Amino acid sequence: MTNYVLTYSGGAGMADTPEAQEKAMAEWGAWFGAIGGSLVEGGNPFGASRTVHADGSATDSGDSALTGFSVVSAPDLAAAADLAKGCPILNAGGKVEVYEAIPM
Protein backbone atom coordinates (compact mmCIF):
# COMPACT_ATOMS: atom_id res chain seq x y z
CA MET A 1 0.00 0.00 0.00
CA THR A 2 1.11 3.52 -0.78
CA ASN A 3 0.28 6.77 0.99
CA TYR A 4 -1.47 9.53 -0.92
CA VAL A 5 -1.91 13.14 0.14
CA LEU A 6 -5.33 14.62 -0.54
CA THR A 7 -5.20 18.40 -0.83
CA TYR A 8 -8.38 20.43 -0.58
CA SER A 9 -9.17 23.75 -2.22
CA GLY A 10 -12.24 25.90 -2.55
CA GLY A 11 -15.45 25.07 -0.80
CA ALA A 12 -17.65 27.18 1.40
CA GLY A 13 -14.98 28.00 3.98
CA MET A 14 -15.38 27.83 7.73
CA ALA A 15 -19.00 27.60 8.85
CA ASP A 16 -20.07 30.70 10.76
CA THR A 17 -22.45 29.26 13.37
CA PRO A 18 -21.81 26.56 15.97
CA GLU A 19 -24.62 24.49 14.47
CA ALA A 20 -23.16 24.70 10.96
CA GLN A 21 -19.69 23.87 12.30
CA GLU A 22 -21.08 20.83 14.11
CA LYS A 23 -22.85 19.69 10.93
CA ALA A 24 -19.65 20.10 8.88
CA MET A 25 -17.60 18.17 11.44
CA ALA A 26 -20.21 15.38 11.41
CA GLU A 27 -19.95 15.18 7.60
CA TRP A 28 -16.15 14.94 7.76
CA GLY A 29 -16.37 12.36 10.55
CA ALA A 30 -18.82 10.27 8.53
CA TRP A 31 -16.54 10.36 5.48
CA PHE A 32 -13.47 9.45 7.56
CA GLY A 33 -15.50 6.58 9.02
CA ALA A 34 -16.54 5.43 5.55
CA ILE A 35 -12.96 5.21 4.31
CA GLY A 36 -12.02 3.40 7.53
CA GLY A 37 -8.57 1.85 7.68
CA SER A 38 -7.48 3.70 4.54
CA LEU A 39 -7.26 6.92 6.56
CA VAL A 40 -3.64 7.42 7.66
CA GLU A 41 -4.04 10.99 8.95
CA GLY A 42 -7.15 13.15 9.04
CA GLY A 43 -4.98 16.21 8.50
CA ASN A 44 -6.00 19.78 9.18
CA PRO A 45 -7.50 22.81 7.53
CA PHE A 46 -5.04 25.51 6.50
CA GLY A 47 -5.01 29.10 7.72
CA ALA A 48 -3.00 32.12 6.64
CA SER A 49 0.00 31.54 4.39
CA ARG A 50 3.11 33.26 3.05
CA THR A 51 4.83 32.76 -0.28
CA VAL A 52 8.65 32.66 -0.25
CA HIS A 53 10.22 33.78 -3.54
CA ALA A 54 13.55 32.77 -5.13
CA ASP A 55 15.09 36.13 -4.14
CA GLY A 56 14.35 35.38 -0.46
CA SER A 57 11.49 37.82 -0.14
CA ALA A 58 8.20 36.66 1.34
CA THR A 59 4.70 37.99 0.78
CA ASP A 60 1.34 37.24 2.30
CA SER A 61 -0.47 34.79 0.09
CA GLY A 62 -3.91 36.09 0.98
CA ASP A 63 -6.57 33.45 0.52
CA SER A 64 -4.50 30.37 -0.11
CA ALA A 65 -5.58 28.14 -2.94
CA LEU A 66 -5.16 25.16 -0.60
CA THR A 67 -7.57 24.86 2.30
CA GLY A 68 -6.41 21.62 3.95
CA PHE A 69 -5.10 18.08 3.61
CA SER A 70 -5.50 14.44 4.64
CA VAL A 71 -3.42 11.32 4.03
CA VAL A 72 -4.85 7.99 2.90
CA SER A 73 -3.36 4.60 2.04
CA ALA A 74 -4.39 2.83 -1.15
CA PRO A 75 -3.04 0.24 -3.60
CA ASP A 76 -2.75 2.79 -6.44
CA LEU A 77 -3.59 6.34 -7.52
CA ALA A 78 -6.95 5.34 -9.00
CA ALA A 79 -8.03 3.72 -5.72
CA ALA A 80 -6.91 6.80 -3.75
CA ALA A 81 -8.92 9.03 -6.11
CA ASP A 82 -11.96 6.77 -5.57
CA LEU A 83 -11.63 7.34 -1.80
CA ALA A 84 -11.66 11.10 -2.41
CA LYS A 85 -15.00 10.98 -4.23
CA GLY A 86 -16.92 11.06 -0.94
CA CYS A 87 -15.08 14.07 0.49
CA PRO A 88 -17.48 16.66 1.97
CA ILE A 89 -15.64 19.58 0.35
CA LEU A 90 -16.93 18.39 -3.02
CA ASN A 91 -20.52 19.09 -1.91
CA ALA A 92 -19.45 22.63 -1.01
CA GLY A 93 -18.06 23.40 -4.47
CA GLY A 94 -14.45 22.55 -3.64
CA LYS A 95 -12.06 20.06 -5.17
CA VAL A 96 -9.64 17.38 -4.07
CA GLU A 97 -6.27 16.73 -5.66
CA VAL A 98 -4.60 13.39 -4.99
CA TYR A 99 -0.80 13.07 -4.87
CA GLU A 100 1.32 9.98 -4.38
CA ALA A 101 3.66 10.44 -1.40
CA ILE A 102 6.95 8.97 -2.57
CA PRO A 103 8.92 7.36 0.28
CA MET A 104 12.45 8.63 0.71
C-alpha positions as CSV (number, residue, x, y, z in Angstrom):
1,M,0.0,0.0,0.0
2,T,1.1,3.5,-0.8
3,N,0.3,6.8,1.0
4,Y,-1.5,9.5,-0.9
5,V,-1.9,13.1,0.1
6,L,-5.3,14.6,-0.5
7,T,-5.2,18.4,-0.8
8,Y,-8.4,20.4,-0.6
9,S,-9.2,23.8,-2.2
10,G,-12.2,25.9,-2.6
11,G,-15.5,25.1,-0.8
12,A,-17.7,27.2,1.4
13,G,-15.0,28.0,4.0
14,M,-15.4,27.8,7.7
15,A,-19.0,27.6,8.9
16,D,-20.1,30.7,10.8
17,T,-22.5,29.3,13.4
18,P,-21.8,26.6,16.0
19,E,-24.6,24.5,14.5
20,A,-23.2,24.7,11.0
21,Q,-19.7,23.9,12.3
22,E,-21.1,20.8,14.1
23,K,-22.9,19.7,10.9
24,A,-19.7,20.1,8.9
25,M,-17.6,18.2,11.4
26,A,-20.2,15.4,11.4
27,E,-20.0,15.2,7.6
28,W,-16.2,14.9,7.8
29,G,-16.4,12.4,10.6
30,A,-18.8,10.3,8.5
31,W,-16.5,10.4,5.5
32,F,-13.5,9.5,7.6
33,G,-15.5,6.6,9.0
34,A,-16.5,5.4,5.5
35,I,-13.0,5.2,4.3
36,G,-12.0,3.4,7.5
37,G,-8.6,1.9,7.7
38,S,-7.5,3.7,4.5
39,L,-7.3,6.9,6.6
40,V,-3.6,7.4,7.7
41,E,-4.0,11.0,8.9
42,G,-7.2,13.1,9.0
43,G,-5.0,16.2,8.5
44,N,-6.0,19.8,9.2
45,P,-7.5,22.8,7.5
46,F,-5.0,25.5,6.5
47,G,-5.0,29.1,7.7
48,A,-3.0,32.1,6.6
49,S,0.0,31.5,4.4
50,R,3.1,33.3,3.0
51,T,4.8,32.8,-0.3
52,V,8.6,32.7,-0.3
53,H,10.2,33.8,-3.5
54,A,13.5,32.8,-5.1
55,D,15.1,36.1,-4.1
56,G,14.3,35.4,-0.5
57,S,11.5,37.8,-0.1
58,A,8.2,36.7,1.3
59,T,4.7,38.0,0.8
60,D,1.3,37.2,2.3
61,S,-0.5,34.8,0.1
62,G,-3.9,36.1,1.0
63,D,-6.6,33.4,0.5
64,S,-4.5,30.4,-0.1
65,A,-5.6,28.1,-2.9
66,L,-5.2,25.2,-0.6
67,T,-7.6,24.9,2.3
68,G,-6.4,21.6,4.0
69,F,-5.1,18.1,3.6
70,S,-5.5,14.4,4.6
71,V,-3.4,11.3,4.0
72,V,-4.8,8.0,2.9
73,S,-3.4,4.6,2.0
74,A,-4.4,2.8,-1.2
75,P,-3.0,0.2,-3.6
76,D,-2.8,2.8,-6.4
77,L,-3.6,6.3,-7.5
78,A,-6.9,5.3,-9.0
79,A,-8.0,3.7,-5.7
80,A,-6.9,6.8,-3.8
81,A,-8.9,9.0,-6.1
82,D,-12.0,6.8,-5.6
83,L,-11.6,7.3,-1.8
84,A,-11.7,11.1,-2.4
85,K,-15.0,11.0,-4.2
86,G,-16.9,11.1,-0.9
87,C,-15.1,14.1,0.5
88,P,-17.5,16.7,2.0
89,I,-15.6,19.6,0.4
90,L,-16.9,18.4,-3.0
91,N,-20.5,19.1,-1.9
92,A,-19.5,22.6,-1.0
93,G,-18.1,23.4,-4.5
94,G,-14.5,22.6,-3.6
95,K,-12.1,20.1,-5.2
96,V,-9.6,17.4,-4.1
97,E,-6.3,16.7,-5.7
98,V,-4.6,13.4,-5.0
99,Y,-0.8,13.1,-4.9
100,E,1.3,10.0,-4.4
101,A,3.7,10.4,-1.4
102,I,7.0,9.0,-2.6
103,P,8.9,7.4,0.3
104,M,12.5,8.6,0.7
